Amino acid sequence: MRSDSVPYGIALGLLAPVLGFFAYATIYVTGIRPHLDLPFFIHDLFLGTREYQGPVLSLSLLANLALFFWFDRTDRYRSMRGVIGATFLYALVIVLLLYVL
């Protein structure tokens, strides 16, 4: 897969928020609430509480912002389009979680 293609951007745009989620979870359990652990954050706080799912996913999308600007810096405009498409897919999931489900 070429590094300047829409499927490449979509793949990285879907993977980066997962890494952003774990980065946020690590920051949360080490800096904000050090008495909690990572499995508690994932299972009880994120998966167990509906009201936190949308905001945590929204914070995870900050990883796509960094990816978008990196693709912009390196003139990979097709990959930028893929990242935008993946971000819109995540936005649709967040809206469904917040208002429909």
Residue pairs with C-beta under 8 A, 6 or more apart in sequence:
1 7
1 8
1 11
2 8
3 76
3 79
4 76
4 77
4 78
4 79
5 78
5 79
5 82
6 78
6 79
6 81
6 82
6 85
7 82
8 78
8 79
8 82
9 71
9 76
9 78
9 79
9 80
9 81
9 82
9 83
9 84
9 85
9 86
10 82
10 83
10 85
10 86
11 82
12 67
12 79
12 82
12 83
12 86
13 64
13 67
13 82
13 83
13 84
13 85
13 86
13 87
14 86
14 89
14 90
16 63
16 64
16 66
16 67
16 83
17 57
17 60
17 61
17 63
17 64
17 90
18 60
19 63
20 59
20 60
20 61
20 62
20 63
20 64
21 56
21 57
21 60
23 63
24 56
24 59
24 60
25 38
25 41
25 42
25 46
26 38
28 36
28 41
29 36
29 37
29 38
29 40
29 41
36 45
45 52
46 52
46 53
46 56
47 53
50 97
50 101
53 97
54 94
54 97
54 98
57 90
57 93
57 94
57 97
58 94
61 87
61 90
61 91
64 83
64 86
64 87
64 90
67 83
68 80
68 83
68 84
68 87
71 77
71 79
71 80
71 83
72 80
